[in-house]
Amino acid sequence: MEKAGVPISVVSRWAGHYDSTFTLRQYVHADHTEDMRQGTAALGQLYKMN
């Protein structure tokens, strides 16, 4: 759900977790290829804006 763009607060609540940081620690992990590529692209866009 998180990778589909659903906010972590919604994912956490849907899973029945009280704290969204638990959800992040347990279930949200970077895919070392595609996620890193997307993160690099997003960071590049931030630098272009400034």
mmCIF entry with sequence, helices, sheets and N, C-alpha, C, O atoms, coordinates in Angstrom:
data_MODEL
# 
_entry.id   MODEL 
# 
_entity.id                         1 
_entity.type                       polymer 
_entity.pdbx_number_of_molecules   1 
# 
_entity_poly.entity_id                      1 
_entity_poly.type                           'polypeptide(L)' 
_entity_poly.nstd_linkage                   no 
_entity_poly.nstd_monomer                   no 
_entity_poly.pdbx_seq_one_letter_code       MEKAGVPISVVSRWAGHYDSTFTLRQYVHADHTEDMRQGTAALGQLYKMN 
_entity_poly.pdbx_seq_one_letter_code_can   MEKAGVPISVVSRWAGHYDSTFTLRQYVHADHTEDMRQGTAALGQLYKMN 
_entity_poly.pdbx_strand_id                 A 
# 
loop_
_entity_poly_seq.entity_id 
_entity_poly_seq.num 
_entity_poly_seq.mon_id 
_entity_poly_seq.hetero 
1 1  MET n 
1 2  GLU n 
1 3  LYS n 
1 4  ALA n 
1 5  GLY n 
1 6  VAL n 
1 7  PRO n 
1 8  ILE n 
1 9  SER n 
1 10 VAL n 
1 11 VAL n 
1 12 SER n 
1 13 ARG n 
1 14 TRP n 
1 15 ALA n 
1 16 GLY n 
1 17 HIS n 
1 18 TYR n 
1 19 ASP n 
1 20 SER n 
1 21 THR n 
1 22 PHE n 
1 23 THR n 
1 24 LEU n 
1 25 ARG n 
1 26 GLN n 
1 27 TYR n 
1 28 VAL n 
1 29 HIS n 
1 30 ALA n 
1 31 ASP n 
1 32 HIS n 
1 33 THR n 
1 34 GLU n 
1 35 ASP n 
1 36 MET n 
1 37 ARG n 
1 38 GLN n 
1 39 GLY n 
1 40 THR n 
1 41 ALA n 
1 42 ALA n 
1 43 LEU n 
1 44 GLY n 
1 45 GLN n 
1 46 LEU n 
1 47 TYR n 
1 48 LYS n 
1 49 MET n 
1 50 ASN n 
# 
_struct_asym.id          A 
_struct_asym.entity_id   1 
# 
loop_
_struct_conf.conf_type_id 
_struct_conf.id 
_struct_conf.pdbx_PDB_helix_id 
_struct_conf.beg_label_comp_id 
_struct_conf.beg_label_asym_id 
_struct_conf.beg_label_seq_id 
_struct_conf.pdbx_beg_PDB_ins_code 
_struct_conf.end_label_comp_id 
_struct_conf.end_label_asym_id 
_struct_conf.end_label_seq_id 
_struct_conf.pdbx_end_PDB_ins_code 
_struct_conf.beg_auth_comp_id 
_struct_conf.beg_auth_asym_id 
_struct_conf.beg_auth_seq_id 
_struct_conf.end_auth_comp_id 
_struct_conf.end_auth_asym_id 
_struct_conf.end_auth_seq_id 
_struct_conf.pdbx_PDB_helix_class 
_struct_conf.details 
_struct_conf.pdbx_PDB_helix_length 
HELX_P HELX_P1 AA1 GLU A 2  ? ALA A 4  ? GLU A 2  ALA A 4  5 ? 3  
HELX_P HELX_P2 AA2 ILE A 8  ? ALA A 15 ? ILE A 8  ALA A 15 1 ? 8  
HELX_P HELX_P3 AA3 SER A 20 ? TYR A 27 ? SER A 20 TYR A 27 1 ? 8  
HELX_P HELX_P4 AA4 GLU A 34 ? MET A 49 ? GLU A 34 MET A 49 1 ? 16 
# 
_struct_conf_type.id          HELX_P 
_struct_conf_type.criteria    ? 
_struct_conf_type.reference   ? 
# 
loop_
_atom_site.group_PDB 
_atom_site.id 
_atom_site.type_symbol 
_atom_site.label_atom_id 
_atom_site.label_alt_id 
_atom_site.label_comp_id 
_atom_site.label_asym_id 
_atom_site.label_entity_id 
_atom_site.label_seq_id 
_atom_site.pdbx_PDB_ins_code 
_atom_site.Cartn_x 
_atom_site.Cartn_y 
_atom_site.Cartn_z 
_atom_site.occupancy 
_atom_site.B_iso_or_equiv 
_atom_site.pdbx_formal_charge 
_atom_site.auth_seq_id 
_atom_site.auth_comp_id 
_atom_site.auth_asym_id 
_atom_site.auth_atom_id 
_atom_site.pdbx_PDB_model_num 
ATOM 1   N N  . MET A 1 1  ? 0.822  -1.192 0.000   1.00 0.00 ? 1  MET A N  1 
ATOM 2   C CA . MET A 1 1  ? 0.000  0.000  0.000   1.00 0.00 ? 1  MET A CA 1 
ATOM 3   C C  . MET A 1 1  ? 0.868  1.259  0.000   1.00 0.00 ? 1  MET A C  1 
ATOM 4   O O  . MET A 1 1  ? 0.582  2.217  -0.718  1.00 0.00 ? 1  MET A O  1 
ATOM 5   N N  . GLU A 1 2  ? 1.910  1.252  0.794   1.00 0.00 ? 2  GLU A N  1 
ATOM 6   C CA . GLU A 1 2  ? 2.780  2.422  0.883   1.00 0.00 ? 2  GLU A CA 1 
ATOM 7   C C  . GLU A 1 2  ? 3.435  2.692  -0.467  1.00 0.00 ? 2  GLU A C  1 
ATOM 8   O O  . GLU A 1 2  ? 3.532  3.846  -0.885  1.00 0.00 ? 2  GLU A O  1 
ATOM 9   N N  . LYS A 1 3  ? 3.877  1.665  -1.142  1.00 0.00 ? 3  LYS A N  1 
ATOM 10  C CA . LYS A 1 3  ? 4.508  1.827  -2.449  1.00 0.00 ? 3  LYS A CA 1 
ATOM 11  C C  . LYS A 1 3  ? 3.509  2.292  -3.501  1.00 0.00 ? 3  LYS A C  1 
ATOM 12  O O  . LYS A 1 3  ? 3.907  2.820  -4.539  1.00 0.00 ? 3  LYS A O  1 
ATOM 13  N N  . ALA A 1 4  ? 2.223  2.104  -3.248  1.00 0.00 ? 4  ALA A N  1 
ATOM 14  C CA . ALA A 1 4  ? 1.184  2.569  -4.163  1.00 0.00 ? 4  ALA A CA 1 
ATOM 15  C C  . ALA A 1 4  ? 0.789  4.014  -3.878  1.00 0.00 ? 4  ALA A C  1 
ATOM 16  O O  . ALA A 1 4  ? -0.079 4.566  -4.553  1.00 0.00 ? 4  ALA A O  1 
ATOM 17  N N  . GLY A 1 5  ? 1.428  4.632  -2.872  1.00 0.00 ? 5  GLY A N  1 
ATOM 18  C CA . GLY A 1 5  ? 1.172  6.029  -2.578  1.00 0.00 ? 5  GLY A CA 1 
ATOM 19  C C  . GLY A 1 5  ? 0.200  6.286  -1.441  1.00 0.00 ? 5  GLY A C  1 
ATOM 20  O O  . GLY A 1 5  ? -0.151 7.434  -1.169  1.00 0.00 ? 5  GLY A O  1 
ATOM 21  N N  . VAL A 1 6  ? -0.233 5.231  -0.778  1.00 0.00 ? 6  VAL A N  1 
ATOM 22  C CA . VAL A 1 6  ? -1.139 5.401  0.361   1.00 0.00 ? 6  VAL A CA 1 
ATOM 23  C C  . VAL A 1 6  ? -0.318 5.964  1.536   1.00 0.00 ? 6  VAL A C  1 
ATOM 24  O O  . VAL A 1 6  ? 0.739  5.419  1.853   1.00 0.00 ? 6  VAL A O  1 
ATOM 25  N N  . PRO A 1 7  ? -0.776 7.022  2.175   1.00 0.00 ? 7  PRO A N  1 
ATOM 26  C CA . PRO A 1 7  ? -0.034 7.593  3.306   1.00 0.00 ? 7  PRO A CA 1 
ATOM 27  C C  . PRO A 1 7  ? 0.193  6.556  4.406   1.00 0.00 ? 7  PRO A C  1 
ATOM 28  O O  . PRO A 1 7  ? -0.674 5.725  4.680   1.00 0.00 ? 7  PRO A O  1 
ATOM 29  N N  . ILE A 1 8  ? 1.371  6.617  5.031   1.00 0.00 ? 8  ILE A N  1 
ATOM 30  C CA . ILE A 1 8  ? 1.726  5.624  6.040   1.00 0.00 ? 8  ILE A CA 1 
ATOM 31  C C  . ILE A 1 8  ? 0.742  5.636  7.214   1.00 0.00 ? 8  ILE A C  1 
ATOM 32  O O  . ILE A 1 8  ? 0.529  4.603  7.848   1.00 0.00 ? 8  ILE A O  1 
ATOM 33  N N  . SER A 1 9  ? 0.149  6.778  7.505   1.00 0.00 ? 9  SER A N  1 
ATOM 34  C CA . SER A 1 9  ? -0.835 6.831  8.592   1.00 0.00 ? 9  SER A CA 1 
ATOM 35  C C  . SER A 1 9  ? -2.048 5.964  8.268   1.00 0.00 ? 9  SER A C  1 
ATOM 36  O O  . SER A 1 9  ? -2.620 5.336  9.159   1.00 0.00 ? 9  SER A O  1 
ATOM 37  N N  . VAL A 1 10 ? -2.441 5.929  7.000   1.00 0.00 ? 10 VAL A N  1 
ATOM 38  C CA . VAL A 1 10 ? -3.576 5.107  6.580   1.00 0.00 ? 10 VAL A CA 1 
ATOM 39  C C  . VAL A 1 10 ? -3.182 3.630  6.584   1.00 0.00 ? 10 VAL A C  1 
ATOM 40  O O  . VAL A 1 10 ? -3.951 2.783  7.037   1.00 0.00 ? 10 VAL A O  1 
ATOM 41  N N  . VAL A 1 11 ? -1.997 3.325  6.083   1.00 0.00 ? 11 VAL A N  1 
ATOM 42  C CA . VAL A 1 11 ? -1.517 1.937  6.087   1.00 0.00 ? 11 VAL A CA 1 
ATOM 43  C C  . VAL A 1 11 ? -1.467 1.410  7.510   1.00 0.00 ? 11 VAL A C  1 
ATOM 44  O O  . VAL A 1 11 ? -1.899 0.290  7.782   1.00 0.00 ? 11 VAL A O  1 
ATOM 45  N N  . SER A 1 12 ? -0.941 2.216  8.411   1.00 0.00 ? 12 SER A N  1 
ATOM 46  C CA . SER A 1 12 ? -0.817 1.823  9.808   1.00 0.00 ? 12 SER A CA 1 
ATOM 47  C C  . SER A 1 12 ? -2.173 1.560  10.447  1.00 0.00 ? 12 SER A C  1 
ATOM 48  O O  . SER A 1 12 ? -2.367 0.561  11.139  1.00 0.00 ? 12 SER A O  1 
ATOM 49  N N  . ARG A 1 13 ? -3.092 2.458  10.206  1.00 0.00 ? 13 ARG A N  1 
ATOM 50  C CA . ARG A 1 13 ? -4.430 2.286  10.786  1.00 0.00 ? 13 ARG A CA 1 
ATOM 51  C C  . ARG A 1 13 ? -5.125 1.061  10.199  1.00 0.00 ? 13 ARG A C  1 
ATOM 52  O O  . ARG A 1 13 ? -5.784 0.314  10.923  1.00 0.00 ? 13 ARG A O  1 
ATOM 53  N N  . TRP A 1 14 ? -4.981 0.851  8.890   1.00 0.00 ? 14 TRP A N  1 
ATOM 54  C CA . TRP A 1 14 ? -5.588 -0.301 8.223   1.00 0.00 ? 14 TRP A CA 1 
ATOM 55  C C  . TRP A 1 14 ? -5.049 -1.598 8.814   1.00 0.00 ? 14 TRP A C  1 
ATOM 56  O O  . TRP A 1 14 ? -5.783 -2.575 8.965   1.00 0.00 ? 14 TRP A O  1 
ATOM 57  N N  . ALA A 1 15 ? -3.751 -1.600 9.148   1.00 0.00 ? 15 ALA A N  1 
ATOM 58  C CA . ALA A 1 15 ? -3.125 -2.797 9.718   1.00 0.00 ? 15 ALA A CA 1 
ATOM 59  C C  . ALA A 1 15 ? -3.421 -2.970 11.203  1.00 0.00 ? 15 ALA A C  1 
ATOM 60  O O  . ALA A 1 15 ? -3.071 -3.989 11.798  1.00 0.00 ? 15 ALA A O  1 
ATOM 61  N N  . GLY A 1 16 ? -4.067 -1.967 11.800  1.00 0.00 ? 16 GLY A N  1 
ATOM 62  C CA . GLY A 1 16 ? -4.413 -2.057 13.216  1.00 0.00 ? 16 GLY A CA 1 
ATOM 63  C C  . GLY A 1 16 ? -3.282 -1.660 14.144  1.00 0.00 ? 16 GLY A C  1 
ATOM 64  O O  . GLY A 1 16 ? -3.283 -2.017 15.322  1.00 0.00 ? 16 GLY A O  1 
ATOM 65  N N  . HIS A 1 17 ? -2.313 -0.919 13.614  1.00 0.00 ? 17 HIS A N  1 
ATOM 66  C CA . HIS A 1 17 ? -1.188 -0.479 14.438  1.00 0.00 ? 17 HIS A CA 1 
ATOM 67  C C  . HIS A 1 17 ? -1.500 0.859  15.082  1.00 0.00 ? 17 HIS A C  1 
ATOM 68  O O  . HIS A 1 17 ? -2.093 1.739  14.458  1.00 0.00 ? 17 HIS A O  1 
ATOM 69  N N  . TYR A 1 18 ? -1.100 1.003  16.319  1.00 0.00 ? 18 TYR A N  1 
ATOM 70  C CA . TYR A 1 18 ? -1.311 2.243  17.055  1.00 0.00 ? 18 TYR A CA 1 
ATOM 71  C C  . TYR A 1 18 ? -0.346 3.331  16.590  1.00 0.00 ? 18 TYR A C  1 
ATOM 72  O O  . TYR A 1 18 ? -0.692 4.512  16.545  1.00 0.00 ? 18 TYR A O  1 
ATOM 73  N N  . ASP A 1 19 ? 0.868  2.911  16.245  1.00 0.00 ? 19 ASP A N  1 
ATOM 74  C CA . ASP A 1 19 ? 1.933  3.849  15.940  1.00 0.00 ? 19 ASP A CA 1 
ATOM 75  C C  . ASP A 1 19 ? 2.458  3.598  14.531  1.00 0.00 ? 19 ASP A C  1 
ATOM 76  O O  . ASP A 1 19 ? 2.882  2.486  14.217  1.00 0.00 ? 19 ASP A O  1 
ATOM 77  N N  . SER A 1 20 ? 2.434  4.617  13.684  1.00 0.00 ? 20 SER A N  1 
ATOM 78  C CA . SER A 1 20 ? 2.877  4.436  12.306  1.00 0.00 ? 20 SER A CA 1 
ATOM 79  C C  . SER A 1 20 ? 4.379  4.165  12.205  1.00 0.00 ? 20 SER A C  1 
ATOM 80  O O  . SER A 1 20 ? 4.832  3.594  11.213  1.00 0.00 ? 20 SER A O  1 
ATOM 81  N N  . THR A 1 21 ? 5.159  4.566  13.217  1.00 0.00 ? 21 THR A N  1 
ATOM 82  C CA . THR A 1 21 ? 6.589  4.254  13.169  1.00 0.00 ? 21 THR A CA 1 
ATOM 83  C C  . THR A 1 21 ? 6.821  2.754  13.256  1.00 0.00 ? 21 THR A C  1 
ATOM 84  O O  . THR A 1 21 ? 7.780  2.245  12.676  1.00 0.00 ? 21 THR A O  1 
ATOM 85  N N  . PHE A 1 22 ? 5.957  2.036  13.972  1.00 0.00 ? 22 PHE A N  1 
ATOM 86  C CA . PHE A 1 22 ? 6.052  0.577  14.005  1.00 0.00 ? 22 PHE A CA 1 
ATOM 87  C C  . PHE A 1 22 ? 5.835  0.011  12.603  1.00 0.00 ? 22 PHE A C  1 
ATOM 88  O O  . PHE A 1 22 ? 6.579  -0.862 12.156  1.00 0.00 ? 22 PHE A O  1 
ATOM 89  N N  . THR A 1 23 ? 4.824  0.507  11.923  1.00 0.00 ? 23 THR A N  1 
ATOM 90  C CA . THR A 1 23 ? 4.535  0.048  10.564  1.00 0.00 ? 23 THR A CA 1 
ATOM 91  C C  . THR A 1 23 ? 5.735  0.298  9.659   1.00 0.00 ? 23 THR A C  1 
ATOM 92  O O  . THR A 1 23 ? 6.123  -0.576 8.884   1.00 0.00 ? 23 THR A O  1 
ATOM 93  N N  . LEU A 1 24 ? 6.314  1.473  9.753   1.00 0.00 ? 24 LEU A N  1 
ATOM 94  C CA . LEU A 1 24 ? 7.485  1.792  8.937   1.00 0.00 ? 24 LEU A CA 1 
ATOM 95  C C  . LEU A 1 24 ? 8.648  0.844  9.233   1.00 0.00 ? 24 LEU A C  1 
ATOM 96  O O  . LEU A 1 24 ? 9.279  0.322  8.314   1.00 0.00 ? 24 LEU A O  1 
ATOM 97  N N  . ARG A 1 25 ? 8.926  0.627  10.513  1.00 0.00 ? 25 ARG A N  1 
ATOM 98  C CA . ARG A 1 25 ? 10.055 -0.242 10.880  1.00 0.00 ? 25 ARG A CA 1 
ATOM 99  C C  . ARG A 1 25 ? 9.842  -1.680 10.438  1.00 0.00 ? 25 ARG A C  1 
ATOM 100 O O  . ARG A 1 25 ? 10.789 -2.347 10.022  1.00 0.00 ? 25 ARG A O  1 
ATOM 101 N N  . GLN A 1 26 ? 8.617  -2.159 10.522  1.00 0.00 ? 26 GLN A N  1 
ATOM 102 C CA . GLN A 1 26 ? 8.349  -3.569 10.262  1.00 0.00 ? 26 GLN A CA 1 
ATOM 103 C C  . GLN A 1 26 ? 8.097  -3.896 8.799   1.00 0.00 ? 26 GLN A C  1 
ATOM 104 O O  . GLN A 1 26 ? 8.487  -4.965 8.327   1.00 0.00 ? 26 GLN A O  1 
ATOM 105 N N  . TYR A 1 27 ? 7.456  -2.997 8.082   1.00 0.00 ? 27 TYR A N  1 
ATOM 106 C CA . TYR A 1 27 ? 6.941  -3.374 6.765   1.00 0.00 ? 27 TYR A CA 1 
ATOM 107 C C  . TYR A 1 27 ? 7.415  -2.540 5.582   1.00 0.00 ? 27 TYR A C  1 
ATOM 108 O O  . TYR A 1 27 ? 7.291  -2.980 4.439   1.00 0.00 ? 27 TYR A O  1 
ATOM 109 N N  . VAL A 1 28 ? 7.948  -1.365 5.823   1.00 0.00 ? 28 VAL A N  1 
ATOM 110 C CA . VAL A 1 28 ? 8.327  -0.505 4.705   1.00 0.00 ? 28 VAL A CA 1 
ATOM 111 C C  . VAL A 1 28 ? 9.842  -0.550 4.548   1.00 0.00 ? 28 VAL A C  1 
ATOM 112 O O  . VAL A 1 28 ? 10.585 -0.065 5.402   1.00 0.00 ? 28 VAL A O  1 
ATOM 113 N N  . HIS A 1 29 ? 10.284 -1.138 3.446   1.00 0.00 ? 29 HIS A N  1 
ATOM 114 C CA . HIS A 1 29 ? 11.709 -1.287 3.180   1.00 0.00 ? 29 HIS A CA 1 
ATOM 115 C C  . HIS A 1 29 ? 11.978 -0.865 1.738   1.00 0.00 ? 29 HIS A C  1 
ATOM 116 O O  . HIS A 1 29 ? 11.159 -1.073 0.843   1.00 0.00 ? 29 HIS A O  1 
ATOM 117 N N  . ALA A 1 30 ? 13.131 -0.276 1.546   1.00 0.00 ? 30 ALA A N  1 
ATOM 118 C CA . ALA A 1 30 ? 13.505 0.176  0.210   1.00 0.00 ? 30 ALA A CA 1 
ATOM 119 C C  . ALA A 1 30 ? 13.894 -1.011 -0.670  1.00 0.00 ? 30 ALA A C  1 
ATOM 120 O O  . ALA A 1 30 ? 14.629 -1.902 -0.243  1.00 0.00 ? 30 ALA A O  1 
ATOM 121 N N  . ASP A 1 31 ? 13.401 -1.006 -1.876  1.00 0.00 ? 31 ASP A N  1 
ATOM 122 C CA . ASP A 1 31 ? 13.848 -1.933 -2.910  1.00 0.00 ? 31 ASP A CA 1 
ATOM 123 C C  . ASP A 1 31 ? 15.107 -1.289 -3.467  1.00 0.00 ? 31 ASP A C  1 
ATOM 124 O O  . ASP A 1 31 ? 15.064 -0.172 -3.982  1.00 0.00 ? 31 ASP A O  1 
ATOM 125 N N  . HIS A 1 32 ? 16.206 -1.977 -3.366  1.00 0.00 ? 32 HIS A N  1 
ATOM 126 C CA . HIS A 1 32 ? 17.500 -1.363 -3.642  1.00 0.00 ? 32 HIS A CA 1 
ATOM 127 C C  . HIS A 1 32 ? 17.717 -0.946 -5.087  1.00 0.00 ? 32 HIS A C  1 
ATOM 128 O O  . HIS A 1 32 ? 18.749 -0.350 -5.397  1.00 0.00 ? 32 HIS A O  1 
ATOM 129 N N  . THR A 1 33 ? 16.804 -1.230 -5.958  1.00 0.00 ? 33 THR A N  1 
ATOM 130 C CA . THR A 1 33 ? 16.991 -0.778 -7.330  1.00 0.00 ? 33 THR A CA 1 
ATOM 131 C C  . THR A 1 33 ? 15.991 0.313  -7.669  1.00 0.00 ? 33 THR A C  1 
ATOM 132 O O  . THR A 1 33 ? 16.373 1.472  -7.828  1.00 0.00 ? 33 THR A O  1 
ATOM 133 N N  . GLU A 1 34 ? 14.742 -0.031 -7.780  1.00 0.00 ? 34 GLU A N  1 
ATOM 134 C CA . GLU A 1 34 ? 13.731 0.932  -8.219  1.00 0.00 ? 34 GLU A CA 1 
ATOM 135 C C  . GLU A 1 34 ? 13.510 2.050  -7.205  1.00 0.00 ? 34 GLU A C  1 
ATOM 136 O O  . GLU A 1 34 ? 13.412 3.212  -7.598  1.00 0.00 ? 34 GLU A O  1 
ATOM 137 N N  . ASP A 1 35 ? 13.427 1.734  -5.909  1.00 0.00 ? 35 ASP A N  1 
ATOM 138 C CA . ASP A 1 35 ? 13.217 2.772  -4.905  1.00 0.00 ? 35 ASP A CA 1 
ATOM 139 C C  . ASP A 1 35 ? 14.386 3.752  -4.862  1.00 0.00 ? 35 ASP A C  1 
ATOM 140 O O  . ASP A 1 35 ? 14.180 4.959  -4.731  1.00 0.00 ? 35 ASP A O  1 
ATOM 141 N N  . MET A 1 36 ? 15.595 3.245  -4.970  1.00 0.00 ? 36 MET A N  1 
ATOM 142 C CA . MET A 1 36 ? 16.764 4.117  -4.963  1.00 0.00 ? 36 MET A CA 1 
ATOM 143 C C  . MET A 1 36 ? 16.783 5.004  -6.213  1.00 0.00 ? 36 MET A C  1 
ATOM 144 O O  . MET A 1 36 ? 17.165 6.172  -6.141  1.00 0.00 ? 36 MET A O  1 
ATOM 145 N N  . ARG A 1 37 ? 16.378 4.460  -7.334  1.00 0.00 ? 37 ARG A N  1 
ATOM 146 C CA . ARG A 1 37 ? 16.320 5.232  -8.574  1.00 0.00 ? 37 ARG A CA 1 
ATOM 147 C C  . ARG A 1 37 ? 15.288 6.359  -8.438  1.00 0.00 ? 37 ARG A C  1 
ATOM 148 O O  . ARG A 1 37 ? 15.547 7.497  -8.828  1.00 0.00 ? 37 ARG A O  1 
ATOM 149 N N  . GLN A 1 38 ? 14.129 6.033  -7.886  1.00 0.00 ? 38 GLN A N  1 
ATOM 150 C CA . GLN A 1 38 ? 13.084 7.042  -7.713  1.00 0.00 ? 38 GLN A CA 1 
ATOM 151 C C  . GLN A 1 38 ? 13.510 8.108  -6.711  1.00 0.00 ? 38 GLN A C  1 
ATOM 152 O O  . GLN A 1 38 ? 13.240 9.293  -6.910  1.00 0.00 ? 38 GLN A O  1 
ATOM 153 N N  . GLY A 1 39 ? 14.169 7.694  -5.644  1.00 0.00 ? 39 GLY A N  1 
ATOM 154 C CA . GLY A 1 39 ? 14.650 8.645  -4.642  1.00 0.00 ? 39 GLY A CA 1 
ATOM 155 C C  . GLY A 1 39 ? 15.677 9.602  -5.223  1.00 0.00 ? 39 GLY A C  1 
ATOM 156 O O  . GLY A 1 39 ? 15.658 10.798 -4.934  1.00 0.00 ? 39 GLY A O  1 
ATOM 157 N N  . THR A 1 40 ? 16.571 9.069  -6.043  1.00 0.00 ? 40 THR A N  1 
ATOM 158 C CA . THR A 1 40 ? 17.584 9.896  -6.693  1.00 0.00 ? 40 THR A CA 1 
ATOM 159 C C  . THR A 1 40 ? 16.926 10.910 -7.626  1.00 0.00 ? 40 THR A C  1 
ATOM 160 O O  . THR A 1 40 ? 17.318 12.077 -7.654  1.00 0.00 ? 40 THR A O  1 
ATOM 161 N N  . ALA A 1 41 ? 15.937 10.470 -8.379  1.00 0.00 ? 41 ALA A N  1 
ATOM 162 C CA . ALA A 1 41 ? 15.224 11.370 -9.290  1.00 0.00 ? 41 ALA A CA 1 
ATOM 163 C C  . ALA A 1 41 ? 14.504 12.464 -8.505  1.00 0.00 ? 41 ALA A C  1 
ATOM 164 O O  . ALA A 1 41 ? 14.523 13.628 -8.905  1.00 0.00 ? 41 ALA A O  1 
ATOM 165 N N  . ALA A 1 42 ? 13.871 12.100 -7.394  1.00 0.00 ? 42 ALA A N  1 
ATOM 166 C CA . ALA A 1 42 ? 13.150 13.093 -6.577  1.00 0.00 ? 42 ALA A CA 1 
ATOM 167 C C  . ALA A 1 42 ? 14.118 14.104 -5.988  1.00 0.00 ? 42 ALA A C  1 
ATOM 168 O O  . ALA A 1 42 ? 13.824 15.299 -5.956  1.00 0.00 ? 42 ALA A O  1 
ATOM 169 N N  . LEU A 1 43 ? 15.260 13.641 -5.526  1.00 0.00 ? 43 LEU A N  1 
ATOM 170 C CA . LEU A 1 43 ? 16.257 14.546 -4.962  1.00 0.00 ? 43 LEU A CA 1 
ATOM 171 C C  . LEU A 1 43 ? 16.782 15.482 -6.045  1.00 0.00 ? 43 LEU A C  1 
ATOM 172 O O  . LEU A 1 43 ? 16.988 16.669 -5.792  1.00 0.00 ? 43 LEU A O  1 
ATOM 173 N N  . GLY A 1 44 ? 16.997 14.963 -7.236  1.00 0.00 ? 44 GLY A N  1 
ATOM 174 C CA . GLY A 1 44 ? 17.432 15.794 -8.344  1.00 0.00 ? 44 GLY A CA 1 
ATOM 175 C C  . GLY A 1 44 ? 16.429 16.885 -8.660  1.00 0.00 ? 44 GLY A C  1 
ATOM 176 O O  . GLY A 1 44 ? 16.815 18.013 -8.964  1.00 0.00 ? 44 GLY A O  1 
ATOM 177 N N  . GLN A 1 45 ? 15.133 16.559 -8.590  1.00 0.00 ? 45 GLN A N  1 
ATOM 178 C CA . GLN A 1 45 ? 14.101 17.564 -8.843  1.00 0.00 ? 45 GLN A CA 1 
ATOM 179 C C  . GLN A 1 45 ? 14.111 18.650 -7.781  1.00 0.00 ? 45 GLN A C  1 
ATOM 180 O O  . GLN A 1 45 ? 13.884 19.819 -8.090  1.00 0.00 ? 45 GLN A O  1 
ATOM 181 N N  . LEU A 1 46 ? 14.374 18.277 -6.525  1.00 0.00 ? 46 LEU A N  1 
ATOM 182 C CA . LEU A 1 46 ? 14.442 19.279 -5.453  1.00 0.00 ? 46 LEU A CA 1 
ATOM 183 C C  . LEU A 1 46 ? 15.583 20.256 -5.696  1.00 0.00 ? 46 LEU A C  1 
ATOM 184 O O  . LEU A 1 46 ? 15.430 21.458 -5.477  1.00 0.00 ? 46 LEU A O  1 
ATOM 185 N N  . TYR A 1 47 ? 16.721 19.751 -6.145  1.00 0.00 ? 47 TYR A N  1 
ATOM 186 C CA . TYR A 1 47 ? 17.854 20.633 -6.399  1.00 0.00 ? 47 TYR A CA 1 
ATOM 187 C C  . TYR A 1 47 ? 17.604 21.523 -7.612  1.00 0.00 ? 47 TYR A C  1 
ATOM 188 O O  . TYR A 1 47 ? 18.099 22.650 -7.652  1.00 0.00 ? 47 TYR A O  1 
ATOM 189 N N  . LYS A 1 48 ? 16.861 21.055 -8.588  1.00 0.00 ? 48 LYS A N  1 
ATOM 190 C CA . LYS A 1 48 ? 16.547 21.866 -9.761  1.00 0.00 ? 48 LYS A CA 1 
ATOM 191 C C  . LYS A 1 48 ? 15.627 23.025 -9.400  1.00 0.00 ? 48 LYS A C  1 
ATOM 192 O O  . LYS A 1 48 ? 15.663 24.077 -10.039 1.00 0.00 ? 48 LYS A O  1 
ATOM 193 N N  . MET A 1 49 ? 14.794 22.827 -8.363  1.00 0.00 ? 49 MET A N  1 
ATOM 194 C CA . MET A 1 49 ? 13.824 23.852 -7.970  1.00 0.00 ? 49 MET A CA 1 
ATOM 195 C C  . MET A 1 49 ? 14.523 25.025 -7.280  1.00 0.00 ? 49 MET A C  1 
ATOM 196 O O  . MET A 1 49 ? 14.012 26.144 -7.301  1.00 0.00 ? 49 MET A O  1 
ATOM 197 N N  . ASN A 1 50 ? 15.663 24.786 -6.681  1.00 0.00 ? 50 ASN A N  1 
ATOM 198 C CA . ASN A 1 50 ? 16.347 25.835 -5.921  1.00 0.00 ? 50 ASN A CA 1 
ATOM 199 C C  . ASN A 1 50 ? 17.327 26.587 -6.744  1.00 0.00 ? 50 ASN A C  1 
ATOM 200 O O  . ASN A 1 50 ? 17.981 27.501 -6.242  1.00 0.00 ? 50 ASN A O  1 
# 
